[in-house]
Amino acid sequence: MAAGSHSFDDELVGLFELSQDAFCIAGFDGYLKHANPAFPRSLGYTLEQLLALPFAEHIHPDDRESVEAALSELAAGNPVVGFQCRHICADRSVRWFEWSTSSRPEAGVMYGAGRDVTERHTATKELSALRHVATLAAEGVVPTDLFAVVAEEVARVVDIPIVTVVRYELDNRLTVCATFPKELKLFPAGSRLSLDGTTLSTLVRDRSAAVRIEDYSQLDGEIAAAVRGAGARSTVGVPIVVAGRLWGSMAAWSLAPEPLPDDTAARLARFTELLATAIANAESHEALARLAEQQTALRRIATLVARSTPPSEVFAAVAEEMARCLGTTDAEVFRYDPDGAAVVVAAYIAPGARGLTVGERLTLEGDSAAARVLRTGRPARMDSYEYETADGTIADRTRELGPRSRAGAPIIVDAHVWGVALVGTSGLEPLPSDIEGRIAEFADLVATAIANTATREELLASRARIVAAADDARRRIERNLHDGAQQRLVALGLELRAAEACVPDELQPLKERIAGLVTIVTGVSAEVQEISRGLHPAILSRVGLAPALRTLARRCTVPVDLDLHVDQRLPDTVEVGAYYIVAEALTNAAKHARASVVEVCAEATNSHLRLEIRDDGIGGAAPGNGSGLTGLVDRVAALGGTITIQSQPGSGTSLLVGIPVESD
């Protein structure tokens, strides 16, 4: 060739030298014969250093066996394509190479073209790890287990020796949720650490962004001191944001003097996104389960309220349901008294826990959750660290019971703060952020129970007043009829008889007319007497209930079997009520039931009067159907009693009545 011209071999050598991929020629003696600049450069060696070493020296120990197998194939003259192995760099880091090789066994040489696939291999490994975490999250693995898996996967994939996952708490502390390796004593899972001072976790919380720290020598705080003591150097932390709120952070820690790679934060963030999704899903599932449980509990209490259960029983049920549904160790219902004290009217204490007891009376001076609710009329809370320095009897009592956080919601009755529903949890763990709203739902039911009781008492008192007024009116009308109209009718009858006697026989027609008037007046007098007797039987006032019931039985047009055990006088309202109940029942049996016999049983004790009235009529009677039973129900209710009516068609009618004797 002419001088200055280039051969084809020269061009190949130029390409060999310029290629970014690794090219090499090696002998079966275990040494490289030649390599292009890209190969030693990617491993951090000079070409001379690389050629001076047996090539097995820079093969990762875990891959040497597979490399020996590939060399055997090449020695047999078989090419090996797509073979991957790890090479150890001069700085002891590791790079992955994918090789395509061939050989000339007769010449004792091998040829290789290699490509650095470290990034692809890392991306594949990271994708596999992310897929693993995503699968666990989709399967609903509880976050506590998922935290440990994520910490391990991050350490393995990102090649970081120490990984921690922490949750931020409301009391300026963090809780370590997971640490890898698990046996690391630096920050074991479950540890609670103060966020005071300048630390990685504090900076991530304050900035809600990724943070890197390379030097802890001048930093203060509990965490910084622990990091220095463990010999950690380079650290990177990224936030864990769940549903738009900062939940916690993930941190990577290195003990080596070299800083962590620049892309560490971005790689950690890919895992925190999955972790945040898993936490949100778990919280949603937990919230739904919690809501379902709470709604069931609220329905149980609402049923008690609807049944007019005494408030004391409702209070006790509320305290127990609150503690169970809200996951607290104790719960109470307080009543505020006018003198500025709070009285425990219901309390629930979990087994093995300590708490307030029913009847305790505590003053509200100083600071406490109960005092805050009374002052503001709104839900309030106090965490355990606040009680450490608070004053007042409730704060003193709380410290006596041990560290705990408390939250409460007001019980509003008639626009006034009647009391407070409270829950507490022992230990330093703060209560959930939404707990006040959940307590408020129970407090509303307590308020309804109190208002219902007051309304029911007012209704009963109103009914009693109406019935008493009606009975008084009946008594006055009966007395007026007896002393007025009836006496005048009797006098008129006597005058007519006298006039009749004065009429001579020859005026017989006139005499007969006067006699007819006497008969009419006598009939009217008898009707007035019957009306008077129905309005308020005089016999009831004179001799009591039992004789009055016997009189009713004699007058009834249907045979009546009496079984009376009333040997003492009862309060007037009870006797009058019982008399009219029996009278109405007998009237119904005679007019509507087509009964052949009625049984009346009455039994009086020191506390109750029990009436039972049965007939063998056609049945089908019900309040509101014009049977007169509605008035009976109202009268019994006004007396604070109970009435049960059974009247199936064709099976007769029975009334069972209980009236408290003390109701007078």
VEXDRENKOL-406478 format. One record per residue (C-alpha): y, x, z; residue in one letter. Coordinates in steps of 0.5 Angstrom, whole numbers, padded with zeros to 4 digits, always signed. Each point is the difference from the previous one (the first is absolute). Last residue first. Layout:
N
YXZA ...
END
This chain:
664
+0017-0199+0188D -0004+0005-0004S -0004+0002+0006E -0005-0005-0002V -0002+0003-0006P -0002-0005-0005I -0007+0000-0004G -0002-0005-0005V -0006-0001-0004L +0000-0006-0005L -0006-0003-0003S +0000-0005-0006T -0006-0003-0003G -0005+0003-0005S +0000-0004-0006G +0006+0004-0003P +0001+0006+0004Q +0005-0001+0006S +0001+0006+0004Q +0006+0001+0004I +0002+0006+0005T +0006+0000+0004I +0003+0005+0004T +0005+0000+0006G +0007+0003+0001G +0002-0007+0002L +0005+0000-0006A -0006+0001-0004A -0004-0005+0003V +0005-0005-0002R +0001+0002-0007D -0007+0000-0002V -0001-0007+0003L +0006-0002-0004G -0003+0002-0006T -0006-0003+0002L +0003-0007-0001G -0005-0002-0006S +0005+0000-0005G -0003+0005-0004N +0004+0006+0002G -0005+0002+0005P -0007-0001-0002A -0005-0006+0001A -0006+0000-0005G -0005-0003+0005G -0004-0006-0001I -0001-0002+0007G -0004+0003+0006D +0005+0002+0005D +0002+0006+0004R +0005+0002+0005I +0000+0006+0004E +0006+0002+0005L +0000+0006+0004R +0006+0001+0005L +0001+0007+0002H +0002+0005+0005S -0002-0003+0007N -0006-0003-0004T +0000-0007-0003A -0005-0004-0004E +0001-0006-0005A -0006-0003-0004C +0001-0006-0004V -0005-0002-0005E +0001-0006-0005V -0005-0005-0002V -0001-0005-0006S +0005+0004-0005A +0003-0003-0006R +0005+0006+0000A +0007-0003-0002H +0002-0005+0005K -0004+0001+0006A -0002+0007+0000A +0008+0001-0002N +0002-0004+0006T -0005+0004+0005L +0003+0007-0003A +0007-0002+0001E -0002-0003+0007A -0004+0007+0002V +0006+0004-0002I +0005-0004+0003Y -0003+0000+0007Y -0001+0008-0001A +0007+0001-0001G +0003-0005+0005V -0005+0004+0005E +0002+0007-0002V +0007-0002+0000T +0000-0003+0007D -0004+0006+0003P -0007-0001+0002L -0003-0004+0006R -0006+0001+0002Q -0008-0002-0001D +0000+0000-0008V -0007+0001-0002H -0001-0006-0004L -0006-0002-0005D +0002-0007-0003L -0004-0004-0005D +0005-0004-0004V -0002-0007-0004P +0005-0001-0005V +0005-0006+0001T +0004+0005+0005C +0003-0003+0006R -0006+0002+0005R +0001+0007-0003A +0007+0000+0001L -0001-0002+0007T -0005+0005+0001R +0005+0005-0002L +0005-0002+0004A -0004+0001+0006P -0002+0007-0002A +0007+0002-0001L +0004-0002+0006G +0001-0005+0005V +0007-0002+0000R +0003+0003-0006S -0006-0001-0004L +0000-0007+0002I +0007-0001-0002A -0002+0001-0007P +0005+0003-0004H +0002-0003-0007L -0006-0004-0001G +0000-0004+0007R +0007-0002-0002S -0002-0002-0007I -0006-0004+0003E +0005-0003+0005Q +0005-0002-0005V -0006-0004-0004E -0002-0003+0007A +0008-0003+0001S +0000-0002-0008V -0006-0004+0001G +0002-0003+0007T +0007-0002-0004V -0004-0003-0006I -0004-0004+0005T +0006-0002+0004V +0003-0002-0007L -0006-0005-0001G +0001-0003+0007A +0007-0001-0002I -0001-0004-0006R -0006-0004+0003E +0005-0002+0005K +0005-0002-0005L -0006-0004-0004P -0002-0004+0007Q +0007-0002+0001L -0003-0007+0003E -0004+0005+0005D +0007+0002+0003P +0002+0008+0000V +0001+0003+0006C -0006+0004+0000A +0001+0003-0007E +0007+0002+0003A -0004+0004+0006A -0005+0003-0005R +0006+0002-0005L +0003+0003+0006E -0006+0004+0002L -0001+0003-0007G +0007+0002+0000L -0001+0004+0006A -0006+0003-0003V +0004+0002-0006L +0005+0003+0004R -0005+0004+0004Q -0003+0002-0006Q +0007+0002-0003A +0003+0004+0005G -0004+0003+0006D -0007+0001-0005H +0004+0001-0006L +0005+0005+0003N -0006+0004+0003R -0004+0000-0006E +0006+0002-0004I +0002+0005+0005R -0007+0003+0001R +0000+0000-0008R +0006+0004+0000A -0002+0005+0005D -0007+0001-0004D +0004+0001-0006A +0005+0005+0003A -0007+0004+0003A -0003+0000-0007V +0007+0002-0003I +0001+0006+0005R -0008+0002+0000A +0001+0000-0008R +0007+0005+0001S -0004+0004+0005A -0006+0001-0004L +0005+0001-0006L +0004+0005+0004E -0007+0004+0002E -0002+0000-0007R +0007+0003-0002T +0000+0005+0005A -0008+0002-0002T +0002+0000-0007N +0006+0005+0001A -0004+0004+0004I -0006+0000-0005A +0005+0001-0005T +0003+0006+0003A -0007+0003+0001V -0001-0001-0007L +0006+0004-0002D -0001+0006+0004A -0007+0001-0004F +0004+0000-0006E +0005+0005+0003A -0005+0005+0002I -0002+0001-0007R +0008+0001-0002G +0000+0005+0006E -0006+0004-0002I +0002+0002-0007D +0002+0007+0001S -0007+0001+0004P +0000+0002+0007L +0001+0007+0002P -0006+0005+0002E +0002+0003+0007L -0005-0003+0004G -0002-0007+0002S +0002-0006-0005T +0005-0006+0002G +0001-0007-0002V +0006-0005+0002L +0001-0007-0001A +0007-0002+0003V +0003-0005+0004G +0004-0006+0000W +0006+0002-0005V +0004-0006-0001H +0001-0004-0006A -0004-0005+0002D -0006+0004+0002V +0000+0007-0003I -0006+0005+0002I +0003+0007-0002P -0004+0005-0003A -0003+0007+0003G -0002+0007-0001A -0003+0005+0005R -0002+0007-0001S -0004+0003+0006R -0001+0006+0005P -0003-0002+0006G -0001-0006+0004L +0005+0003+0005E +0005+0002-0005R +0000-0007-0002T +0001-0003+0007R +0006+0005+0000D +0003-0002-0006A -0001-0008+0002I +0004+0002+0006T +0006+0003-0003G +0001+0007-0003D -0002+0003-0007A -0001+0008+0000T -0008+0000-0002E +0001-0007-0002Y +0003+0002-0007E -0006+0005-0001Y -0005-0006+0000S +0004-0004-0005D +0005-0006+0001M +0000-0006-0004R +0004-0006-0002A +0000-0007-0003P +0006-0004+0001R +0004-0004+0005G +0004+0007+0001T +0001+0000+0008R -0007-0003+0001L -0004+0004-0005V +0003+0006+0002R -0002-0001+0008A -0007-0002-0002A +0000+0007-0005A +0002+0003+0006S +0007+0003+0003D +0003+0000+0007G +0000-0007+0003E -0005-0005-0001L -0003-0002+0006T -0008+0000+0000L -0004-0006+0003R -0007+0001-0001E -0004-0007+0000G -0005+0002-0005V -0002+0007+0000T +0003+0006-0004L -0004+0005-0003G -0005+0006+0001R -0006+0001-0005A -0008+0000+0000G -0001-0007-0003P +0007-0002-0004A +0005-0003+0005I +0002-0007-0002Y +0006-0003+0004A +0003-0007+0001A +0006-0003+0004V +0003+0007+0002V +0007-0001+0003V +0006+0003-0002A +0006+0000+0004A +0008-0001-0001G +0001-0006+0005D -0001-0005-0005P -0007+0002-0001D -0003+0003-0007Y -0007-0002-0001R -0004+0006-0002F -0007-0001-0005V -0004+0006+0000E -0004+0005-0004A -0004+0006+0001D -0004+0005-0003T +0002-0001-0007T -0003-0001-0007G +0005-0006-0002L -0006-0005-0001C -0003+0001+0006R +0006+0001+0005A +0003-0006-0004M -0006-0004+0001E -0001+0001+0007E +0008-0001+0002A +0000-0006-0004V -0006-0003+0003A +0003+0001+0007A +0006-0003-0002F -0003-0006-0003V -0004-0001+0006E +0006+0000+0005S +0003-0004-0005P -0004-0006+0001P -0004-0002-0006T +0004-0005-0004S -0006-0001-0005R +0005+0003-0006A +0002+0006+0005V -0007+0002+0000L -0001-0001-0007T +0006+0004-0001A -0004+0005+0004I -0006+0000-0004R +0004+0000-0007R +0004+0006+0003L -0006+0004+0001A -0003-0002-0007T +0007+0002-0003Q +0000+0007+0004Q -0007+0002-0003E +0002-0002-0007A +0006+0004+0001L -0004+0006+0003R -0005+0000-0006A +0006-0001-0005L +0004+0006+0003A -0007+0004+0001E -0001-0001-0008H +0007+0002-0001S +0000+0006+0004E -0006+0002-0003A +0003-0001-0007N +0007+0004+0002A -0004+0005+0003I -0005+0001-0006A +0006+0000-0005T +0004+0005+0005A -0006+0005+0000L +0000-0001-0008L +0007+0002+0000E -0001+0005+0005T -0005+0004-0005F +0004+0000-0006R +0006+0003+0005A -0004+0006+0002L -0001+0002-0007R +0008+0000-0001A +0001+0003+0007A -0005+0006-0002T +0004+0001-0007D +0003+0006+0003D -0006+0004+0002P +0000+0001+0008L +0004+0006+0002P -0004+0007+0001E -0001+0002+0007P -0006-0003+0001A -0001-0005+0006L +0001-0006-0005S +0002-0007+0002W +0000-0007-0004A +0003-0006+0003A -0001-0007-0001M +0006-0005+0002S +0001-0007+0004G +0001-0007-0001W +0007+0000-0003L +0001-0007-0003R +0000-0003-0007G -0007-0003+0000A -0003+0006+0003V +0004+0007-0001V -0004+0006+0002I +0005+0006+0000P -0002+0007-0002V +0000+0007+0004G -0001+0007-0003V -0001+0006+0005T +0000+0007-0001S -0002+0005+0006R -0005-0003+0005A -0002+0005+0006G -0003-0005+0005A +0006+0001+0005G +0005-0001-0005R -0002-0006-0002V -0001-0003+0007A +0007+0003+0002A +0003-0004-0006A -0004-0006+0002I +0003+0000+0007E +0007+0001-0002G +0004+0006-0003D +0001+0004-0006L +0002+0007+0000Q -0007+0003-0002S -0003-0006-0004Y +0002+0004-0007D -0003-0003-0007E +0002-0008+0001I +0000-0004-0006R +0002-0008+0000V -0002-0006-0004A +0004-0006+0001A +0002-0005+0005S +0006+0004+0002R -0001-0001+0008D -0007-0001+0000R -0002+0006-0005V +0005+0004+0005L -0004-0002+0006T -0007+0001-0003S +0002+0007-0002L +0003+0002+0007T +0007+0000+0003T +0000-0002+0007G -0002-0007+0003D -0006-0003-0004L -0004+0000+0006S -0008+0000-0001L -0005-0005+0001R -0007+0003-0001S -0005-0005-0003G -0003+0005-0005A +0000+0007+0002P +0007+0004-0001F -0001+0008+0001L -0007-0001+0002K -0004+0000-0007L -0007-0003+0001E +0002-0005-0005K +0002+0005-0006P +0004-0004-0002F +0004-0004+0005T +0000-0008+0000A +0005-0006+0003C +0004+0005+0004V +0005-0005+0004T +0007+0001+0000L +0006+0000+0005R +0007-0003+0000N -0002-0006+0004D -0001-0005-0006L -0006+0004-0003E -0001+0004-0006Y -0007+0001-0003R -0003+0007-0002V -0005+0003-0005V -0001+0007+0001T -0003+0006-0005V -0002+0007+0001I -0003+0005-0004P +0003-0002-0007I -0004+0000-0006D +0004-0006-0004V -0007-0003-0001V -0004+0002+0007R +0006-0001+0004A +0002-0006-0003V -0007-0003+0000E -0001+0002+0007E +0007-0004+0003A -0002-0006-0005V -0007-0001+0003V +0003+0001+0007A +0006-0005-0001F -0005-0005-0004L -0005+0000+0007D +0007-0003+0004T +0002-0004-0006P -0006-0004+0000V -0004+0000-0006V +0002-0006-0004G -0004+0001-0006E +0006+0001-0004A +0002+0005+0004A -0006+0004+0000L +0000-0001-0008T +0007+0003+0000A -0002+0006+0005V -0006+0002-0005H +0005-0001-0006R +0005+0004+0003L -0006+0006+0001A -0002-0001-0007S +0007+0001-0003L +0001+0006+0005E -0006+0003-0003K +0002-0002-0007T +0007+0003+0001A -0003+0006+0003T -0005+0002-0005H +0006-0002-0005R +0005+0005+0003E -0005+0005+0001T -0003+0000-0007V +0002+0007-0002D -0003+0001-0007R -0005+0005-0002G -0003+0003-0006A -0006+0005+0001G -0004+0005-0004Y -0006+0004+0002M -0002+0007-0001V -0007+0004+0000G +0000+0001-0007A -0007-0003-0001E +0002-0006+0004P +0006-0002-0004R +0003-0005+0004S +0004-0007+0001S +0004-0003+0004T +0005-0006+0001S +0003+0000+0007W +0003-0005+0005E +0004+0003+0005F +0002-0002+0007W +0005+0004+0004R -0001+0002+0008V +0005+0003+0004S -0001+0007+0003R +0006+0003-0002D -0003+0004-0005A -0003-0006-0003C -0007-0002+0002I -0004-0004-0006H -0003-0007+0000R -0005-0002-0005C -0001-0004-0006Q -0004+0000-0006F +0002-0004-0006G -0004+0004-0005V -0006+0005+0001V -0003+0003-0006P -0007+0002+0000N -0002+0007-0002G -0005+0001+0006A +0005+0005+0003A +0005-0006+0000L -0005-0005+0003E -0001+0005+0006S +0008+0001+0000L +0000-0008+0001A -0005+0000+0006A +0004+0006+0003E +0006-0004+0000V -0003-0006+0003S -0002+0005+0006E +0007+0003+0001R +0003-0007+0000D +0000-0001+0008D +0002+0008+0001P +0006-0001-0005H +0000+0004-0005I +0005+0006+0000H -0005+0005+0002E -0005-0002-0005A +0005+0003-0005F -0002+0007+0002P +0007+0003+0001L +0003+0005-0004A +0002-0004-0005L +0004-0005+0004L +0004+0006+0003Q +0001+0003-0006E +0003-0007-0003L +0004-0001+0006T -0002-0005+0004Y +0003-0007+0002G -0005-0004-0002L +0004-0004-0006S +0003+0007-0002R -0007+0003+0000P -0002-0005-0005F +0006-0001-0004A +0001+0008-0002P -0007-0001-0004N -0006+0003+0003A -0004+0006-0002H -0007+0003+0002K -0001-0004+0006L -0005+0003+0005Y -0007-0003+0002G -0005+0004-0004D -0001-0005-0005F +0007+0002-0003G +0006-0004+0000A +0005-0002-0005I +0006-0005+0002C +0004-0005-0002F +0005-0004+0004A +0004-0006-0002D +0007+0001-0001Q -0001+0004-0007S +0005+0006-0002L -0005+0006+0001E -0006-0004-0004F +0005-0002-0005L +0003+0007-0001G -0007+0003+0000V -0002-0005-0005L +0006+0002-0005E -0002+0007+0001D -0007-0002-0002D +0003-0003-0007F +0003+0006-0001S +0007+0002+0000H +0004+0004-0005S +0005+0005+0002G -0004+0005-0005A -0004-0003-0005A -0007-0002+0001M 
END
